[in-house]
Amino acid sequence: MRDILDVQKQLLPDLLEVLNKRYTVLQHIFLLGSVGRRTLAGALDMTERVLRSEVEFLKGQGLIETETSGMRISESGRELLEKLQPLIKEMLGLNELEKRIRDHFRLEQVVVVPGDSDSSLFAKKELGRAAALMLRKHVTKHDVIAVTGGSTMAEVAEHLSTTSALKGSLFVPARGGLGESVELQANMIASKMAKKTGGQYRLLHVPDHLREEAYQSLIQEPNIQEMMDVVRSSRIVIHGIGDAIVMAQRRKVDSETIDSLRGEGALAEAFGYYFNPEGKVVHKMPTVGLRLEDIQHCEVVIGVAGGKSKGAAVASVLKYGQEDILVTDEAAAVEMLNHMLS
């Protein structure tokens, strides 16, 4: 396929440009569900006149439908998007990025979606959609699925739907979360995933960040111990990866600890553990939830994170070696590649 694309770039460069533009328009309509032309033009940074021409073409091909609420993708459009995805990934060089990251970190699979989640809402939506597809691919009936909190996991939840395997699954929070915005807490996301798929869920009502004495007291409680047994029985873990200092500040960690994290070179955070650029754990917060030793016993671990600002953090966590699958975006992948080469 690469040879054919190289020939087309030389002989028909406009063809690939038009293909990519129409794919992008169709993809945005798909991700938004239903959208007006003015809103879509703003999202694509395209004039309404140019967009009108593209929309008329897509409508004439039966790929989109227009309603009073706006444009929406047709079933034919959905099928075409699915068929085009491998070609677009090859055009953008995403397949090569996936291979290099997979081989370097010895992962089972890497999925790289176009764009930068830091600056594009649509890249983040595509990241969530790709991660939801990956979860559906690996789930089996009666699985226990542990999920973390955060905006990326919330986006994954948005793109889940009912399948027979997911309907028989139990979603649980990977850790406590009474400290973040309610909609970003692991409890909320676990319950939302269950409601979107028809599955079951259980909640863990403990703070995300505890003092050592409070932590030791809580883990002695029988109901907490019973819930943690369920969480630690998870076959699948799907989680986000954060910037160390950003996550510490978001969880209202005291300034002394934040200074200590900086001094220790903390770069990334996952599951309450802080990692330095070499992938070594330099700090652990006392939280009730999955521990790294628990995660190593899970059959499928899916890390999901995107945006250029997170590239180094993702690379740091991957160096620790707990992941099986990574779903990321182009900007983060390029940044990871830069760190791999440095």
C-alpha positions as CSV (number, residue, x, y, z in Angstrom):
1,M,0.0,0.0,0.0
2,R,2.9,2.4,0.8
3,D,4.3,2.0,-2.7
4,I,0.9,2.8,-4.3
5,L,0.5,5.9,-2.1
6,D,4.0,7.1,-3.0
7,V,3.1,6.8,-6.7
8,Q,-0.2,8.6,-6.2
9,K,1.6,11.5,-4.4
10,Q,3.8,12.0,-7.4
11,L,1.2,11.6,-10.2
12,L,-2.1,12.7,-8.4
13,P,-1.1,14.7,-5.3
14,D,-4.5,16.5,-5.3
15,L,-6.3,13.2,-5.1
16,L,-4.9,12.3,-1.7
17,E,-5.5,15.8,-0.5
18,V,-9.2,15.7,-1.5
19,L,-9.5,12.2,0.0
20,N,-8.1,13.3,3.3
21,K,-10.4,16.4,3.4
22,R,-13.6,14.5,2.7
23,Y,-12.6,11.8,5.2
24,T,-12.0,14.4,7.8
25,V,-15.5,16.0,7.1
26,L,-17.2,12.7,7.3
27,Q,-15.3,11.7,10.5
28,H,-16.3,14.9,12.3
29,I,-19.9,14.4,11.4
30,F,-19.7,10.8,12.7
31,L,-18.1,11.9,16.0
32,L,-20.6,14.7,16.6
33,G,-23.6,12.6,15.8
34,S,-25.6,15.5,14.5
35,V,-24.2,18.9,13.6
36,G,-25.1,22.1,11.7
37,R,-23.0,23.4,8.9
38,R,-21.8,26.5,10.6
39,T,-20.6,24.6,13.7
40,L,-18.9,22.0,11.5
41,A,-17.2,24.8,9.5
42,G,-15.8,26.3,12.7
43,A,-14.6,23.0,14.0
44,L,-12.8,22.2,10.7
45,D,-11.5,25.8,10.3
46,M,-13.1,25.8,6.8
47,T,-15.2,28.4,5.2
48,E,-18.9,27.6,4.9
49,R,-18.7,28.0,1.1
50,V,-16.0,25.3,0.8
51,L,-17.8,23.1,3.3
52,R,-21.1,23.4,1.4
53,S,-19.4,22.0,-1.7
54,E,-18.0,19.0,0.3
55,V,-21.3,18.4,2.1
56,E,-23.3,18.4,-1.2
57,F,-20.9,15.8,-2.6
58,L,-21.1,13.6,0.4
59,K,-24.9,13.9,0.5
60,G,-25.0,13.0,-3.3
61,Q,-23.0,9.9,-2.6
62,G,-25.5,8.9,0.2
63,L,-22.8,9.1,2.9
64,I,-24.6,11.7,5.0
65,E,-28.2,12.6,5.7
66,T,-29.7,16.1,6.5
67,E,-32.3,16.6,9.1
68,T,-33.8,19.7,10.8
69,S,-31.3,19.1,13.7
70,G,-28.4,19.1,11.3
71,M,-26.3,16.6,9.3
72,R,-25.6,13.0,10.4
73,I,-23.7,10.1,8.9
74,S,-25.6,7.4,7.0
75,E,-25.0,3.7,7.4
76,S,-23.1,3.8,4.1
77,G,-21.0,6.6,5.4
78,R,-20.1,4.5,8.5
79,E,-19.1,1.6,6.4
80,L,-17.0,3.7,4.2
81,L,-15.2,5.3,7.2
82,E,-14.3,1.9,8.5
83,K,-12.9,0.8,5.1
84,L,-11.0,4.1,4.7
85,Q,-9.3,4.0,8.1
86,P,-6.4,1.7,7.1
87,L,-5.7,3.9,4.0
88,I,-5.8,7.1,6.0
89,K,-3.5,5.7,8.7
90,E,-1.0,4.7,6.0
91,M,-1.2,8.1,4.3
92,L,-0.5,9.9,7.6
93,G,2.3,7.6,8.6
94,L,0.4,6.4,11.7
95,N,1.0,2.7,11.0
96,E,4.8,3.3,11.1
97,L,4.4,5.2,14.4
98,E,2.4,2.3,15.8
99,K,5.0,-0.2,14.8
100,R,7.9,1.7,16.2
101,I,6.3,2.3,19.6
102,R,5.0,-1.3,19.8
103,D,8.5,-2.7,19.0
104,H,10.3,-0.3,21.3
105,F,8.2,-0.9,24.4
106,R,7.3,-4.6,23.5
107,L,3.6,-4.0,23.5
108,E,0.9,-6.4,22.2
109,Q,-0.8,-3.6,20.2
110,V,-0.6,0.2,19.7
111,V,-3.4,2.3,18.1
112,V,-2.5,5.8,17.1
113,V,-5.4,8.2,16.0
114,P,-4.8,11.4,14.0
115,G,-4.4,14.8,15.7
116,D,-3.6,16.3,19.1
117,S,-6.0,15.9,22.0
118,D,-4.5,18.9,23.7
119,S,-5.9,21.3,21.0
120,S,-8.6,19.3,19.3
121,L,-11.8,18.0,20.9
122,F,-12.3,15.8,17.9
123,A,-8.9,14.1,18.4
124,K,-10.0,13.4,21.9
125,K,-13.3,12.0,20.8
126,E,-11.5,9.7,18.3
127,L,-9.1,8.6,21.0
128,G,-12.2,7.6,23.1
129,R,-13.8,5.8,20.2
130,A,-10.6,3.9,19.4
131,A,-10.2,2.8,23.1
132,A,-13.9,1.8,23.3
133,L,-13.3,-0.4,20.2
134,M,-10.3,-2.0,21.8
135,L,-12.2,-2.7,25.0
136,R,-15.0,-4.4,23.0
137,K,-12.4,-6.4,21.1
138,H,-10.9,-7.9,24.3
139,V,-13.9,-8.3,26.6
140,T,-15.4,-11.7,27.3
141,K,-18.6,-12.5,29.1
142,H,-18.6,-12.1,32.9
143,D,-15.4,-10.1,32.9
144,V,-14.6,-7.7,35.8
145,I,-13.3,-4.5,34.2
146,A,-11.5,-1.9,36.3
147,V,-11.5,1.7,35.1
148,T,-9.8,4.9,36.3
149,G,-11.1,8.4,36.3
150,G,-10.3,11.4,34.2
151,S,-11.5,13.2,31.1
152,T,-10.1,10.6,28.7
153,M,-11.8,7.7,30.4
154,A,-15.0,9.8,30.4
155,E,-14.7,10.0,26.6
156,V,-14.2,6.2,26.3
157,A,-17.4,5.8,28.2
158,E,-19.3,8.0,25.7
159,H,-18.4,5.7,22.9
160,L,-19.4,2.4,24.5
161,S,-22.6,0.5,23.5
162,T,-24.2,-2.8,24.3
163,T,-22.7,-6.1,23.2
164,S,-23.4,-9.5,24.6
165,A,-20.0,-9.7,26.3
166,L,-20.1,-6.2,27.8
167,K,-23.7,-6.7,28.9
168,G,-22.5,-9.6,31.1
169,S,-19.5,-7.6,32.5
170,L,-19.0,-5.9,35.9
171,F,-17.4,-2.4,35.9
172,V,-15.5,-1.3,39.0
173,P,-13.4,1.7,39.8
174,A,-9.7,1.0,39.9
175,R,-9.2,3.3,42.9
176,G,-11.1,5.7,45.2
177,G,-12.0,9.0,43.7
178,L,-13.8,11.3,46.1
179,G,-11.7,14.3,45.4
180,E,-12.0,15.0,41.7
181,S,-14.9,16.6,39.8
182,V,-17.8,14.2,40.2
183,E,-18.1,13.5,36.4
184,L,-14.4,12.6,36.3
185,Q,-14.4,10.2,39.2
186,A,-13.7,6.5,38.6
187,N,-16.9,5.7,40.3
188,M,-18.9,7.8,37.9
189,I,-17.2,6.5,34.9
190,A,-17.6,2.9,35.9
191,S,-21.3,3.4,36.4
192,K,-21.6,5.3,33.1
193,M,-19.9,2.5,31.2
194,A,-22.2,0.0,32.8
195,K,-25.3,2.0,31.9
196,K,-24.1,2.5,28.3
197,T,-23.4,-1.3,27.8
198,G,-26.2,-2.8,30.0
199,G,-23.6,-4.2,32.3
200,Q,-23.4,-4.1,36.1
201,Y,-21.3,-1.9,38.4
202,R,-20.1,-1.5,41.9
203,L,-18.7,1.6,43.6
204,L,-15.8,2.3,45.9
205,H,-16.8,5.2,48.2
206,V,-13.4,6.3,49.6
207,P,-11.3,9.4,49.0
208,D,-8.7,9.3,46.3
209,H,-5.9,10.7,48.5
210,L,-5.5,9.7,52.1
211,R,-3.1,10.2,55.0
212,E,-1.2,7.1,55.9
213,E,-3.1,6.6,59.2
214,A,-6.5,7.0,57.5
215,Y,-5.4,4.6,54.7
216,Q,-4.4,1.9,57.2
217,S,-7.7,2.3,59.1
218,L,-9.8,2.1,56.0
219,I,-8.3,-1.0,54.5
220,Q,-9.2,-2.9,57.7
221,E,-12.9,-2.3,57.1
222,P,-14.6,-5.6,56.0
223,N,-16.8,-3.9,53.3
224,I,-13.7,-2.2,51.8
225,Q,-11.7,-5.4,51.9
226,E,-14.6,-7.3,50.2
227,M,-14.8,-4.6,47.5
228,M,-11.0,-4.6,47.0
229,D,-11.1,-8.4,46.4
230,V,-13.6,-7.7,43.6
231,V,-11.5,-4.9,42.1
232,R,-8.3,-7.1,42.3
233,S,-10.1,-9.9,40.4
234,S,-10.4,-7.7,37.3
235,R,-9.4,-9.4,34.1
236,I,-9.2,-6.1,32.2
237,V,-7.9,-2.7,33.3
238,I,-8.4,0.4,31.2
239,H,-6.8,3.5,32.5
240,G,-5.5,7.0,31.7
241,I,-2.0,8.4,32.2
242,G,-1.4,11.8,33.6
243,D,1.4,14.4,34.0
244,A,2.8,14.0,37.5
245,I,2.6,17.5,38.8
246,V,-0.7,18.3,37.0
247,M,-2.3,15.2,38.6
248,A,-0.9,16.0,42.1
249,Q,-2.2,19.6,41.9
250,R,-5.6,18.4,40.7
251,R,-5.8,16.1,43.7
252,K,-4.9,18.9,46.0
253,V,-1.7,17.3,47.2
254,D,0.2,19.6,49.6
255,S,3.0,21.9,48.3
256,E,5.7,20.0,50.3
257,T,4.8,16.8,48.5
258,I,4.7,18.5,45.1
259,D,8.2,19.9,45.7
260,S,9.3,16.5,46.6
261,L,7.9,15.0,43.4
262,R,9.7,17.7,41.4
263,G,12.9,16.9,43.2
264,E,12.5,13.2,42.5
265,G,12.0,13.9,38.8
266,A,8.4,12.6,38.7
267,L,7.1,12.8,35.2
268,A,4.0,10.6,35.0
269,E,1.2,9.4,37.2
270,A,-1.0,6.3,37.0
271,F,-2.9,4.5,39.8
272,G,-1.4,6.9,42.4
273,Y,2.1,5.9,41.5
274,Y,4.6,8.5,40.2
275,F,7.2,7.6,37.6
276,N,10.4,9.3,36.6
277,P,11.7,9.5,32.9
278,E,13.4,6.1,33.3
279,G,10.1,4.4,34.3
280,K,11.0,3.9,37.9
281,V,8.4,4.6,40.7
282,V,9.7,7.5,42.7
283,H,6.6,8.1,44.9
284,K,3.3,6.4,45.8
285,M,0.3,8.0,47.3
286,P,-1.7,6.0,49.9
287,T,-4.8,5.3,48.0
288,V,-7.4,2.5,48.2
289,G,-7.3,0.7,44.8
290,L,-5.3,-1.4,42.5
291,R,-1.6,-1.7,43.2
292,L,1.0,-2.2,40.5
293,E,1.5,-5.8,41.8
294,D,-2.3,-6.4,41.2
295,I,-2.1,-5.0,37.7
296,Q,0.7,-7.3,36.7
297,H,-1.8,-10.2,37.3
298,C,-4.5,-8.7,35.0
299,E,-4.8,-10.4,31.6
300,V,-5.4,-7.2,29.6
301,V,-4.1,-3.7,30.5
302,I,-5.1,-0.9,28.2
303,G,-3.5,2.5,28.6
304,V,-5.3,5.5,27.0
305,A,-3.7,8.9,26.8
306,G,-3.2,11.6,24.1
307,G,-1.9,15.1,23.5
308,K,1.6,16.4,22.9
309,S,1.9,17.4,26.5
310,K,1.5,13.8,27.7
311,G,3.9,12.2,25.3
312,A,6.8,12.1,27.7
313,A,4.6,10.9,30.5
314,V,3.2,8.0,28.5
315,A,6.7,6.9,27.5
316,S,7.7,7.0,31.2
317,V,4.8,4.6,32.2
318,L,5.5,2.3,29.3
319,K,9.1,1.9,30.4
320,Y,7.8,0.5,33.6
321,G,6.4,-2.3,31.5
322,Q,2.8,-2.9,32.9
323,E,0.9,-2.2,29.6
324,D,-0.3,-4.7,27.0
325,I,-2.1,-2.2,24.7
326,L,-1.7,1.6,24.2
327,V,-4.3,3.8,22.5
328,T,-2.8,7.3,21.9
329,D,-2.9,10.1,19.4
330,E,-0.5,11.3,16.7
331,A,0.9,14.3,18.7
332,A,1.7,12.1,21.8
333,A,3.2,9.4,19.6
334,V,5.6,11.8,17.9
335,E,6.6,13.2,21.2
336,M,7.2,9.6,22.5
337,L,9.3,8.9,19.4
338,N,11.4,12.0,20.2
339,H,12.1,10.7,23.7
340,M,12.9,7.2,22.3
341,L,15.5,8.7,20.1
342,S,17.0,11.1,22.6
